[in-house]
Amino acid sequence: MSLDHYYLLGRSGLRVSRLALGTMNFGTGGFHAAYGKTEKEARPIFRSYLEAGGNFIDTADFYTAGESETILGNLIAEAKVRDRVVLTTKFTNSVAPGDPNAGGNGRKHMIRAVETSLRRLRTDYIDLFLLHTWDRITPVEEVMRTFDDLTRAGKIRYAGLSDVPSWYAARAQTLAEVHSLVPVVSLQLPYSLIDRTIELEHVPMGQSLGLGITAWEPARQWLPHRQVPECRPGSGRRRPAQRRELPRTLVDGAGLAGCWRRSRASPASSA
């Protein structure tokens, strides 16, 4: 897949590579420590992506307890590519246990999160700021108004959502249109050969309302809640497939769906 072919993200003028660099394992702290990489180990990955023409970089304040953002800030400054890259980060997960407002999607945490991310990333703006997870509490009106305020303040350039129901994304975009708020341009969701659920509602909703859909774990081969039977040639018996997880990446899910439609292949035959 070529990285120097760029595509508009949703109904916006922002051009991004088809394949993004996911950096959940940049750093060795927090929840992701078991498979994390030091800054020295992450540097060649980052450089190789840039040299191939990639410009779409994804992180989150929660990744490796903030180390991912810190490492990215250092690598971007070192390579002097801040204006070239499209830098994405996310908020929602709690960063200070014991503080009820240090997580979630409320206005107080959103502002705190963006300010902290800006310091770690060593930049004065974030290209794409995503709500990481639907918290089932905060009114969507509060989220969209805060996105709008952060954009007008120059802290972020574009707003997006991740892992939300289709009705939530549709309501958010409708509120933005009705009240002339900054729109949502990106929707990040799980999508792979073994999980194509988003094709039912999210993909047509994104096409209709102007949300560019990006997929996390498109190469996923690990199932946390169930095992897929695997046939062994000549045995006539089925055994559970081994569980394994490939590194997280971020790609254009609609593009993957298009490839499958053109080939008329089923998920099983495409695996």
N, C-alpha and C positions, 0 to 999 in steps of 0.2 A: 504494500500500500504506500503510495507516494505521499510524503508529508508536505511537499511544497505546492500542492494544489489546495486552494483555500475556498471556504464556503461561508456564505452569510449565515449567521446564527439567528434563527428565528426571523421575525419581522424587524430586523435591525440592519445597520450598516456595518456591523462588526464581522470581520473576516477571520475565520479560524481554520486550523488544520483539521482534516478528517479524523486523525488520531491524536488524542491529547496525552500528555504525560501525567499519569497519576502518581502522587508522591506520598501515599499513605504510609509507606515504609521508609521514608527519609527521616532518620532519627532513631534513637534506641531507648526512648522512654515511654511511659504510660502503657495503655492497653495494647499497643502494637509493638512492644519491645521485642517480643520473641522472634520476629522476622525483620527487625529494623536494620537500617544501614547507617553507618557513620557518614559524616560529611565527606570524608575522603573517598568512601565507597560510592557515595551518591554522585560525586562530581563527574566521573566518566559517563554515567547514564544521562545526566543532564546535558553534558556537552554533545554526546552522540545524537540526542534528540534535536538539539539546535542545529547541528551540522547537517542533519537530514532535511532541514527546512521546517521543522515543527515550531509552532508558536503558541500552542494552547496548553497551559500548565494548570493543574488542578491540585488544590490542597484543602485543608480545613484546620480550624483552631484546635480541634480535638486530636488530630493526628499526632501520634507520639508525644502527647502532652505539650503540644506547641512547638516541639523541636523541628517538625517538618517546615513550618513557616520560617523559623529562624534560619535553617539551612538554606532554604530557597532564597531568602533575602540575601544571604551571603553570596550564594552562587550567581544570582542575577547581578548583584553589584560587581562581583569579580569579573563577569563576562561583559559588563556594560551593555546589557540588552533590555533594560527596563522598558524603553519605548517600543521595542520590537515585540515583546511577548504579550499575550493576553493572559493576565494573571487572575485566577479564580480561587476564592476561598469561601468557607462556609461557617455558619454559626448555628447553634441550638444546644449542643451538649454542654453539660455543666463543667466549668473549669475551676470551680472552687467549692468543694463539698462543704456543706453546712450553711452556705449562703443561698437562700431560696431564689434570689434574683440573678444568680450567676449562671443560669441556664434557661432553656426555653426560648420562646419567640417574642417575648414582650419587648416593648420599646426600650426599657432600661437596659436589658441585656444586649439587644441589637446594637445600641450605641457603644456600650462598653466593649462588645466583641470587635466591632470594626476599628475602634481606636487601638485596641491591643494588637490586632492583626497588622495594622499599619506599622506599628513599632517593630514587630518581629520581622516583617517583610522588608523593612527599611525603605518604605515608599510613602508617598503622600496621597495615593489613590489606589483603589482596587478596581480592576476592569469589570469583573463580574462577581457579585456578592450573592451567595445562595443561602436560602433557608435550608438547613441540612435535613431536618426531620420535622414532620408535623407533630406539634406537642399536644394537640387535641384540646387546648385550653384557650390560647390567645385568639381573640377575634381577628379574622383576616383583614378587617378594616384597619386595625392597629398596625399590622405588619406592612400593609401597602402604604399607609401614610408615612411610616418610618422609612421605608425604602425611598419614597419620594423626597423626604427631607434630607436623607443622606446623599442623594443624587444632587439635589440643589445646593448642598453644602460643598460639593466637590469631592466627597469622600469616596464615592463609588461612581462608576460610569453606567453599569447596567445591573438589573436585578434578575434573580432567578429562583427557582424552587427545586427541591429534591425530595424524593420519596413522599409525595403527597397524593391523596386520592384525586381522581380526575375532576370531581365536582369542586374540590377546593381550588384547584388551579383555574378552573373555568370561572369560579366566583371572583377570584383575585383579579383575573384579567378583565372581567366585566366591570368591576369596581374601578379599575384603572381607567378604562375607556369612558365610563360615565362621569367620573370626577376629574378627568384630565390629570391623572397621576402618572408617574413613570410606569411603563408597562413591564410585564415579565417577558423576557426574551428567551429563557432557557429552562428546560425541565429535565432533571437528571434522575434516571430510573434504572432499576435492574432489568436487564434484557439479555437473553442468550438463547442458544438452541434448545435448552431445556426449560426455559421460562419465557414464553412469548405473551404473557398475560396483557402487557400494555398495548398490544395491537388491537384489543377489543374496544377500548375507550380512549386511552391517553394519546395514541398516535393520531386518530382522526380529530380529536379535540385540539391537539397541537397544530395540525394542518389548518384547521378552521380559524383558530384564534392567534396564530402567529408565534407559537412557541417552538423553538428548536429543541429537538429531543436528543439528549446524549445518554449513552448507556454505560452503567458500571458493571464490571465483571462479565463482559460479553463472551469471554473464553472460559466461563466457569464450567468445571467438571466435578464439582464437589457439592453434595446435597446434605445439608445439616440435619434434616428431619426424616429423610427416607433414603433408601438405597434402590438403585435401578438394577433390575436383573440383567445379567449379561450372558449371552449364549456363547458356549465354547464350541468351536467347529468340531463336528463329528461326535460330540458327547450326548447331544439330545437333552442335556440337562442345563439348568440355569443356576447361576450363582451370583451373589451380590457383587456388584462392581466395586473396585477399590475406590476409596474416597481420596481425592487429592484436589488441591486448589492451586490454580495458576495465579501469577501476579495480577493485581487489579490494573485495568487499563480503562480508558474512556474513549468511546468511539461514537460515530453517528449511527444511532440505532436504526433510523429510517433508511439509511444507506444499506445496512445489513438486511433489513426486510426486503428492500428492493432487489438485492442480489438473489435472495431465496425465491422471490416471485419470478424473476427472470429465468431462473434455472428450474422452476417448478419442482423444487426438491422439498421433501418433507424433512422435519428436524432430524429424524433417524438417519435418512440417507445423506444428510449434509454433515453429520458428525465425523 
